[in-house]
Structure formats: C-alpha cells, structure tokens
Amino acid sequence: MKTLRFALLLLLASTCVLSMAMQPQTAAAAERRLNNLAAELLVAADVSGAGNSFTFTRPTAGWIFVAATCQGKGAVRITLDPATGNVELLPFNDASGDNPVEAMRQVAAGPHALAVECTGDARVEKLVVRAIPELMHCGLGFDPAIKSYGRYDLEFLKKDILPNVTTLVVPHSIDLPPKVIDDWHRQGKKFVAEVGINGQATTADEHCNYWTGFLDKAPFLDGILINEFIVNAPSERPIESLSAERRKRLEDEQARYRTYEAAIQQFHRLDRYRDKLLYAYVGGSGRTLNQEVIGPTFVRTLIDCDYRIALERYLFERSSEHASREALDEFVRGITDWETRQPGAKEHMIIAFGLFSMPPGGINKLPGVDYHVWMDQQMHTVANNPALAGIAGLEWWTSLQADEETVRFVGKLYRHYAIEGHTDLFTRDPLFLPHLANADFQQGTTGWTLQAASPDSIAAKSFPRYGRIEGRYMGLGRPADPEHLGDTFLWMKRSAQGPNKFSQAVSGLEPGRLYSLKMFTCDYQDLVSPQAKTQEEANKFIGAVTIEGVDLVPEKCFTEAYASNPEPKIPVWITYHWKVFRAKGTTAQLTISDWPDDSKPAGPFGQEQTFNFLELEPYWE
C-alpha cells in the first residue's frame, strides 16, 4: 500500500538555476475550450523525477487553475515560469490521489512554463492547467442580515468558497490579521474593497483622492470596487420635451459622469496604484447600454484603462417556464448590446448576479420556484451561450442578504462551470417545485386542509404591497410587483376554544435527502395599523410548525424577527422561519398551528397572524 506523504510547492516564480538544470521542454499544449468560462491549456500524466518541463499558452491575460494529483513517498515541487528569477513559494498540505492539490494564479497573455520536480518515489499522476475567469466572492466581512445563520467568516468559507474563488470582496474598513492577508496573497489571490462614491466631491481630484484614500489606509488591498454607477432604461420622452427643471437635473447628472470619467483616468495615471485594479459596479433599470446619462466614453474609459465593469444583473424568479426563458434571453441580448456598442466590453466585464435570497431584500420571490435551480440556469447560460464567450469574471452580490446554503452554493456553481468546465446543468431538480401547492395562497385556500377553532378564525386575505414589505425585491422606489407576489396570505385569529391549523401533504421527496422549509409570518394588526415598535415590543409569533415523517436537523432550525425595509415608513416586524429536515420517505405532513401546544391553550387570544411564502426545496449540504 502506497504511503501518501509529500509536500507540493507551487512557485509563482523560482530561480534561474533550477531552469538551467531542466531537460528540454516539451511542445506547448494547444488550448481546448471546455465551455465559455474554462479552457484546458495543459494535461500531463505520470510525471516523476527531476527536470520535467511543460509549456502552455494563455491567449489573453487572466487566471489559471493548476491541479496536481500525486502519489508516493517524497516531495513534489511545481514551479510556474522559473526563468523569471523570483523565489516566491506557495506551500500545500499533504494530499492523496482522491484530493488533488490546487492553485490559482493571474498571468499575462502568452506562453508560460511549468517545471515539475519529484524526489524519492513521489510522482504526479496527473497535472492539469486550465484558463478560468476571475471568480469573486462578496464577501468576507459581509455577514447575514438574518443573524441566526451565523457569521460568514473564514472558517465558514473554508470548504465551499475559498478553494473556488480568486478574489474576495471585503468592506473597505475590514481589519484582517497579517497572517490571513499573507496566506491569501501567497496563493496569488486578491482582496478587493467595496467603496462608494463621495457625494460631497465635485471635482475629478476630489473623487480620485477619495478612492485612493481607501488603498492608502489598507495597502494590502489589490483594488477597489466602486458602488455604483447607473445605466437606466432610455427616457420615453425626447430630451427637448422635458421641463426646464428635469432637463437641468439630467444635465447635472451627465456632468457628474464626465467628472467620474476624468477621476478614473486620473487614478489610472498614478504610478503608485499601477498594480491596483478598479472595478465599477454598473446597475440601474437598463438592460442595454443606454449612454444617455453616462455619456459615450465612460465605458470606453474603463476598457482602455483595463479596469473591470461589474455589471449588475439581478434576475428575480419568474412564474412560468416561458417567462424564465425570456428573462435569460433578455439577459443575453443585453450583454450582446454592450459588446456591440463598446467592443471589448465583455473581456472587461464581471457579471454580478443577484445572490440575495432572503429578507429584508431578496429576489427569491416565488415559493414555488427552486432558487438554486434558477441560479444554476443563469450560470448555465453564461457557460454555454456563444454570445457570452469571453466574459472576464463572475460575482454574486451579496452574502449580506443571503442564507448560508445559498452562499455556499455559489462555490459549487463556480467549481462546476468555471473550474471544471462542464456544459451540463449542475442541478438535477425541476425549476418549479413539486412539494407544496399554492404556497403563497394566491388561489385562496386551495390545496390546504383547514381546521378552524371558530367559524370566522381562518381566511385567505391580501394586503397591497405586502410582498414588497416582506422584502421581495423589485427595486427601491418602484411600483408594486406586477403580479402582486406575496400580497396574499392566510389569516388566522387565535381562539381560546382551540388551535387554528392549516396543513398539506408534502409530496415528491427523495428519501435520505435534506430539504429546507421557509415561511413568513407577521402580526396582522401590526401590518394594517402600524405603530413604531422595537423588536422587544413587537407582537411575537405564537404557534408551531410541525413536519411529520421526517427527521429535523435541530441545529439548523430557527425563527427570527426582522424589520421591513424600506417600506412602509413605520416598519413592520416579520418573522422568518427556517427549518431543515431529512426526508424519510417520499411524502410528509406539514401542519401549522397558532397554538404552540395543542394540549395547552396559549394567548393572547384574539391575536391575528398572517402566513405565506411556504417554500420547501432541496437543501444543499
């Protein structure tokens, strides 16, 4: 039986002496495109002894992924571009053939060399080099708004995120231990700080000084990510027909973008920030590149400076297969328009998808849609649609408003599409969930079995914009959801005569698989007659959620109240329910009661509560 003991060292650059001792190099491997995101640059097998050298070519500047599967006693050293004369090392832990050791590096366009040195009877069974995009995580230091999910610290990120990203987005004020900074940089990976736009600045100098100030205060940062510039849909009225006041506001906004553009150019000219990268979040309602406000040269400036356009594309769930496909097609058409109007935009573009999956602001809007399958379909489109070839990178914004499962799921998607280069969907589940019917009570009480304590204690009701109040995102300041998603709910009034209950058989479960259940509840009177209250003063949820025929995972179950934001003006306290369970069979029974215990009456009697968004979907471990 082989002993799996070796040290694998990846050198960003090593000594010329080692290069001189090598045997002649092999011919450069040809690029083999796996999908839009990943390409195989080199594959070598059964490498042993000293003096092994391999070359590969990355056609454009960007990131590479190196993986080595090793066996045997001894040490393995892998050197990237040894002839450059540097000696920076990156150590790896012991690994086995089942767990390849891996590295990522940012490299220039053109040919590169890998030297492989094996001592003893150690050997590299397989060596792989792939071109990959920049893979950004937002982020370290962005802990969840729902506190019960815990902190998204380095320990949490260790398994699914850190091995699968090149770049960590952090708050500009983050305080990291020197060892954390050094370890991340030794891996060749980047820290980028999210910063804003100085609302008080009026000149290019002032804007530039504001942005460079973050780099001066935290020299370990490799760049800044500016939040945000806006591209809205084109105006429906000709500029000439606007009122004088509206035209003045438009002209002022156009002038601000000319100043931003000058500040970015000034930033680029500063030698001391030559190695720092600038990323620009671009949001707004526009799906195509409308340059009415930002001007004809703002995007070109970012491209010419070799900076990054972090294009926000927050694709909320749609209520039909057709609408879902159309949303993805519209997304592709929008990127195509950007590239057509500003050639080279794609190779400088980070697509920033919407990660935010939970309140107080989430695009996980439909309890009948599997949000993770929807995420998968977005990544599948980027990986496979020919119009999206050449994208520079990916990001999902933001872990601040995402549950722990969804944060981790991003790493799985990055691995599947951007590192391993697959073209098939990662998930095997349907987009539309089969487990519960009428989960938002849009069809009244259809599909639910009701047990009323008195004749008028259960009813299906609605409240304008309640879905928006719960935090189902349509954009700040926008009208209510056109489908009025979340405005309907089940209402129950607690009675001393007995509990009110509603229930439904859960179907389509896979025995042994984990699932999660989410639900929103609130005090009905707090909703219809809001009064300013602290969390301690708010009327608490009273009741019980029971799932029979499953094994609950208690440490992953909780309820937590949150305040609605940004509306209404007086916030409503809403309770977010989260349960995780393992299915024992293909069915289960879900029952919700407004008594915590059927055998013990519990007040306050007369309290009215709302229930909706019962989302039951597979849970990713």
Stockholm file with secondary structure:
# STOCKHOLM 1.0

chainA/1-621         MKTLRFALLLLLASTCVLSMAMQPQTAAAAERRLNNLAAELLVAADVSGAGNSFTFTRPTAGWIFVAATCQGKGAVRITLDPATGNVELLPFNDASGDNPVEAMRQVAAGPHALAVECTGDARVEKLVVRAIPELMHCGLGFDPAIKSYGRYDLEFLKKDILPNVTTLVVPHSIDLPPKVIDDWHRQGKKFVAEVGINGQATTADEHCNYWTGFLDKAPFLDGILINEFIVNAPSERPIESLSAERRKRLEDEQARYRTYEAAIQQFHRLDRYRDKLLYAYVGGSGRTLNQEVIGPTFVRTLIDCDYRIALERYLFERSSEHASREALDEFVRGITDWETRQPGAKEHMIIAFGLFSMPPGGINKLPGVDYHVWMDQQMHTVANNPALAGIAGLEWWTSLQADEETVRFVGKLYRHYAIEGHTDLFTRDPLFLPHLANADFQQGTTGWTLQAASPDSIAAKSFPRYGRIEGRYMGLGRPADPEHLGDTFLWMKRSAQGPNKFSQAVSGLEPGRLYSLKMFTCDYQDLVSPQAKTQEEANKFIGAVTIEGVDLVPEKCFTEAYASNPEPKIPVWITYHWKVFRAKGTTAQLTISDWPDDSKPAGPFGQEQTFNFLELEPYWE
#=GR chainA/1-621 SS CCCCBCCEEEESSCCHHHHHTSCCCCCCBCCEECSSSCEEEEEEEEEESSCEEEEEEESSSEEEEEEEEEESBSCEEEEESGGGCCCCEEECCCCCTTSCEEEEEEECSEEEEEEEEECTTCEEEEEEEEEECEEEEECTTCCCSSGGGCCCCHHHHTTTTGGGCSEEEEETTCCCCHHHHHHHHHTTCEEEEEECCCTTCCSHHHHHHHHHHHHHHCTTCCEEEEEEEECCCCCSSCGGGSCHHHHHHHHHHHHHHHHHHHHHHHHHHCGGGTTCEEEEEEESSCSSCCCTTTCTTHHHHHHHTTCEEEEEECCCCCSSHHHHHHHHHHHHHHHHHHHHHSTTSGGGEEEEEECCCSTTSBSCCCTTBCHHHHHHHHHHHHHHCGGGTTCCEEEEECGGGSCHHHHHHHHHHIIIIIISCCCSCSCCSCSBCCSCSSTTCTTTTTTCEEECSSTTSEEEEECTTHHHHHTBCSCTTCCSCTTCTTCEEEEEECBTTBCCEEEEEECCCCTTCEEEEEEEEEEHHHHHSCCCCCTTTSCCCCCEEEEETEEECGGGCEEEEEECCSCSSSCCEEEEEEEEEEESSSCEEEEEESSSBTTBCCSCTTCEEEEEEEEEEECCC
#=GC SS_cons         CCCCBCCEEEESSCCHHHHHTSCCCCCCBCCEECSSSCEEEEEEEEEESSCEEEEEEESSSEEEEEEEEEESBSCEEEEESGGGCCCCEEECCCCCTTSCEEEEEEECSEEEEEEEEECTTCEEEEEEEEEECEEEEECTTCCCSSGGGCCCCHHHHTTTTGGGCSEEEEETTCCCCHHHHHHHHHTTCEEEEEECCCTTCCSHHHHHHHHHHHHHHCTTCCEEEEEEEECCCCCSSCGGGSCHHHHHHHHHHHHHHHHHHHHHHHHHHCGGGTTCEEEEEEESSCSSCCCTTTCTTHHHHHHHTTCEEEEEECCCCCSSHHHHHHHHHHHHHHHHHHHHHSTTSGGGEEEEEECCCSTTSBSCCCTTBCHHHHHHHHHHHHHHCGGGTTCCEEEEECGGGSCHHHHHHHHHHIIIIIISCCCSCSCCSCSBCCSCSSTTCTTTTTTCEEECSSTTSEEEEECTTHHHHHTBCSCTTCCSCTTCTTCEEEEEECBTTBCCEEEEEECCCCTTCEEEEEEEEEEHHHHHSCCCCCTTTSCCCCCEEEEETEEECGGGCEEEEEECCSCSSSCCEEEEEEEEEEESSSCEEEEEESSSBTTBCCSCTTCEEEEEEEEEEECCC
//
